[in-house]
Amino acid sequence: MGSVTRRVPETLAGLRLDRALARMFPEHSRNRLQKWLREGHVSLDSRAAKPKQKIWGGERVDIRPQAGPAQTAFRAERIALDIVYEDESVLVINKPAGLVVHPGSGNWQGTLLNALLHHSPQLATIPRAGIVHRLDKGTSGLLVVAKTLRAQTDLVRQLQARTVKREYLAVVRGVVGSDGEIAAPVGRDPRNRVCMAVVSGGKPALTRYKVARRFADATMQSLGHPLLGDPVYRGKRREKSTAAQLHRQALHAGRLEFSHPVSGARRRFTTPLPEDFQALLDSLE
């Protein structure tokens, strides 16, 4: 990134440099300007600048903007992928628990997106490297990636029309009485922005769940009770040792079905439970 040079206007005379910069360079946040000052990327009349020094007007300010993590996140990285299926249009991945899908705050490298860019460099020309839906970091299982713009557009439309079928296996706290469904709008919890909740004006969501197996104090189903091992929604309640040994939420995307963007044929994929999930089930028996 090239340097930017500006003259301090006389109207800012007497201000501290850090405050003057915030007015002179409104395109950058104050935190970003402060960081560049501390790291020596700002000079005043060709000398290293200090945040608290006063300016008198007319000085020459040179800033060498530094790329933030968001600007450097979309880079190819050699990360192994468990590829279930691939052709010229789509890629089906079996994502392991612990792998973040898309770069974001606190996870700017080492994501599925970085791995995809290494596996298929042409994905750099596709928005979000072809990612059309996500799984949480702690969730394992299947997701589909588009390798062309045509495929991405088609898959997004299928997701919007709810013709992409996804089936999850989960182990939850408590005992679920019977099979059923939950239709409710989901959005950010206004009391805790880290969490999702049923909120007025949220995005419409429909989840059908079916009890697959029962244990002493846990049930295998798709939604309705907090997931075992979930660090966000379990509250203050401590997990039993059998659940704590999983070290992540007990959720696995085991089945995926969609219409192929080119042929239109319905494609169905399954993946077995990962070893840690199976070990949890064995310990609950």
N, C-alpha and C positions, 0 to 999 in steps of 0.2 A: 504494500500500500504506500503511495507517495506521500510526501510531507505537504503540509498546508501552512502557508504564511499569511499573516494578517497584521495590520497596524492597530495598536490599541487606540480607540477613539478618546478624544479629550474628555468626553462626558463620563468616562469611567475613572478618571483621575482620583486617587486616594483610596480606591478599593484594593482589597487583597487580590492577588493574582488568581487564586482558585475561583473566587466569586466573579471576577471579571471574565474569566474563560467561559463560565456558564452562560454569560450573556453574549459573548462573541461567537461561541460555537454551540448554538441551541440544538444543532442536529445530533449532538452527543450528550449522553446523560452526565449528570454531575459525578456520579460514582465512577464512570468510565474516565472522565477527565482527571479526577483525583488519582486514579490508579496510574494513568500515564505520567502524571506529575511525579508521583513517588518513584516510578520506575525509570525516570530520567528521559522520557520521550518528549518533553517540552523544554524549549529553550527560550530565553528572553534576551534579545540583542546578542545572539550567538553564545550565551552562557547558560549553564544549567539553571533551570528555574526552581524556585521553592514555593510551595503552596501559599505560605502566609506572607510572602514579601509584597510590599505595596507597589503599585504601578502609578505612573504620573501622566500617562498619555503620550502617544507617539512612538512607544517602544515597538519593536518588531517581535512578534510571537511566532515561533515555529513549532508545529505539532506534527509528530510522526505517528499517525493512527496505527494501532496494532490490531490485528485480527483477533476477535474474540472467539471463544469456543464454538459458538454457533456458526461462525464463518468457516471454521476448519473441520467441522463435524462430518461433512459429506466426503470422506476420503475412503479409498479402498483399503481393506485390511485383510490379511490372510487369516481367516477364521473358518474352521471346519464347519461344513453344513451337512445335515442329514437330509439328503434329497430323496423324497419318496417318488416323485414323478417330475419329468421335465420334457418340454418340446419347444418349438419356436415361439409359442405364445404365452405359456404359463409355466410356473414352477411351484410345486407343492413341497413345503418344508415341514419336517418334524422338529419343532423347536424344543430345545431342552429347557428345563427350569433354570432360572438364573440368567438367561440371555435376554437383554433388553431389545425390543424390536426396533425402536426409532430413537435417534439421539434426542436428548432433552436435558433439562437441568440436572446436574450431577452425573449424567451418563452421556458424555459427548463423544466417546470412542468405545470400541468393542461391542458394537450393536449388530443386530441382524442386518440393518441397512449397510453398514460398513462391509460385512461379509458378502452381501449380495453384489456390491460394486466391484469386489475383487473377483467373484465368480463369473459375473457377466458385466464387463465394463460398459456395454451399451446401455445399461440401466441408468447411467448418469444422465441420459437424455429424457428419462421418464420421471414425472413428479413422484417424489418420495421413493425413488428407485423401484417403483412398481408395487409398493406395499399398499394394499387396499383395505386391510383390516388387521387388527392387532390382538396379541395376547399379552396379559400382564407378565412382568418379569418372572414372577413365581409360578406361572402356569406353563405346563408343558403341552405339546401336541401340535396339531396340524393347522397350517395356514397357507393360503394361496397367494402367489405373487404374480403380477402381470409383467410380461417381458416386452410388450408393445403398447403404444397408446390406444390402439383399437381394443386390445384385450383389457386394458385398465378401465376404459370407458364402459365396456360391456359388463365387467365384473362389478363395478360400482353401481350400475343400474340394477343388477341382480340383487345386490345387497339392499338397495333401497326398496326393491319390490319384495324382499324377504323370500326370494327363491333359492338363496344360498342356505343350505341346511347344515347346522353345526350341532354336534352332540357332545356334551361334556360328561365326564364321570367325576363325581365329587364325594368326599366324605365330610359330613357336617355334624355339628354338635346337636345333641338331643335326638328325639325319635319323631320322625315324620309320620303322621297318621295314615295318609293315603296318597295316591297319585293325584295330580291336579295341574293347574296352570295359574300363572300370575301375569296379569295385564295391567301395567301401571306406567306412568311417565317417569323416566329416570333422568336425573341431572346432578349437578354438584350440590352437596349438602351445604346449605347456607350457614350452618353452625360449624362446619369443619370442611374447608375447601379441599382437603386431601381426599375426602370420602365422597362416594356417590350415594344417592338416596332417592326415594320416591318423593318427587317434588312437583308442585303445580307448575305447568309450563315446561316440564322436562320433555325429553325425547321419548316418543311412544316405544314401549318395549313389551314383548310377549315371550314368556318362557314357559314351556310345558315340561313338567318334571314327572319322573316315574321312579318309584323305589325299586332299586335293583337288589340290594342286600341289606340285612339288618344285623346290628351288633348290639352289645349290651347297652351302650349309651350313645351310639352313633348310627347314622343311616347313610346309605349311598344313594344320592339323588342329584338333581341339577341346580336347585335353588330353594331357598326358604328358611334355612338356618345358617348361622355363621360357619364358614369353612374351618375345618380343623387346620391349625397351623397358620391361619391368616393373621399377620401382625397388625393389620389396620382395623378390622371389624370384630376381633375377638374381645375387645374391651379389656378390663382388668382381670378377667378370669384366666387363670393359669391352665395350660393344657396338661393333660396327663402325659406321662413319659412316652407312651406309645405314639401319641400325636406329635410331641415335641421332637422326636427323632427324625421327622420328615424334613425339618429345617426350611419349610416353605408351605404355601397353601396347598391343600389337597384337592387340586383341580387339574384335570387332564382333558384336552380337546381330542377325543379319540376317533371321531368320525367327521368327515367333511364331504359335502356333496354340492355340485354346481354344474351349470351347463357350460360346455366348452365354448369359449368366445368365438371360435372359428367354425367348428363343425356343428355346434349346437347340441351335441350328444351329452347326455347326463353322465357325469363322471363321479364315482364314489371312491373314497379313500378311507382306510382305517389304519390305526397304528396301535400296537400293544402298549400296555401300561409300562412306564419306566420302572427300573428296579427299585427305586426308593418308594414309589407309590405301592408297588406290589408288596414290599416288605411291611409297609404300614398295614395293609389289609391282612397279611399273615399274622401280624402281632395282635390284631383286633379279634381274630377268630377265637 
